[in-house]
Amino acid sequence: MEGPVENRRTQERPKINIKVSGEHNAAFSISPNDMLLKAALEQNIDYPHSCRVGVCGQCKTKLLAGKVSPMVDLALSPLTNQEILDGYFLACQGKVRGDIEIEVRLGHHHVFPEQQISGRVSLWKRLPGDVIELRIALESPFFYEAGQYAYLAESGSFTRRCFSFSDAPPLDPKVGATEVGFLIKRLPGGRFSEWLFEKDRTGIKMWLHGPYGVMGVDEPNADGLCVAGGTGLAPVLSIVEHRLRTSATACFTVVYGVQKQADLFGMDKLTTLASRHPGRLSILPVLSHEPENSDWTGARGLVTQPLDENLGVDFGSVASFICGSLPMVAAVEQRLLALGVNPERIHADKFLPSG
């Protein structure tokens, strides 16, 4: 794709000029044919991103001049047809062909450099819903933000998978975490999750590589609406815990969807947070496949069902955080837009099986 004006200068290292609101505020160079997002993050550019595989749309960028080749089928892109016509592309899938000028929103989160740290499993615990709570005691401090994720791998294995942190990071950004937690669902046939579920992995050495993503970024004192499907609860727990601790006023509503009552893992963590911050956290579990004759008296149906004017949320001002499978997140996004949520305040993490 090409911007309105193609810059035909050829250089060994193409130059990227970044504009925000019509003013230059950053510039850097990359190697020819590099992916824009990868190169930006390697140089600690504060670039928005989450999935890094062309699904989430967080790295949406407008091309003002120059040439970028998209490495993903535009028919499968999260960008709308109008956005593509207006010159938008995904930085994670954009191969830079020469000098370019772009417009993107920067500077809204702190960039921690990628870290690769080893540790040992300190907790391996089966939870309802075929989920493992995994905790890793680290050999050195690890720095990350609420809502981010990292790659995990057993020491000596080439199989690695990404999972969101379920813990809030330390309050002091200069102090790294010495232990981190994850909620990992068994994926039938999944190489990593099947290995993890075979037996208690306490004491096993593992590697942690990250952090990635910017899902938890918004105005610190804004009220929040979180919608989580399954283990999408992990980043929600991280965000809610962190924001309740750092803001004296922000209140949260968490809509949490699973299939059956027997799948409700993590409720103890949510209720503990609610008891620590009285009146500031509302929890609404929703069951999609609970038998009609069960003793469940709570909400039923899809996780989008409770999202209406009766939820008690000011949709015009709320910051929303959505985490779960791609179809679930897409449905929730559309529902929130229809309810008047500002699209700039919809932050999503779309989980995809890998491997």
Secondary structure, DSSP 4 states (H G I P E B T S, - for coil): -B-SB------SS-EEEEEETTEEEEEEE--TT-BHHHHHHHTT-----SSSSSSS-TTEEEEEESBEEE-S-GGG-SS-HHHHHTTEEEGGGEEE-S-EEEE----SS--PPPEEEEEEEEEEEEETTTEEEEEEEEEEEE---TT-EEEEEETT-S-EEEEEB-SPPPSSTTS-EEEEEEEEE--TT-HHHHHHHHS--TT-EEEEEEEE--TT-S-TTS-EEEEEEGGGHHHHHHHHHHHHHH-SS--EEEEEEESSGGG-TTHHHHHHHHHHSTTSEEEEEEESS--TTSS--SEES-TTTT-SGGG---TTT-EEEEEEEHHHHHHHHHHHHHTT--GGGEEEEEE----
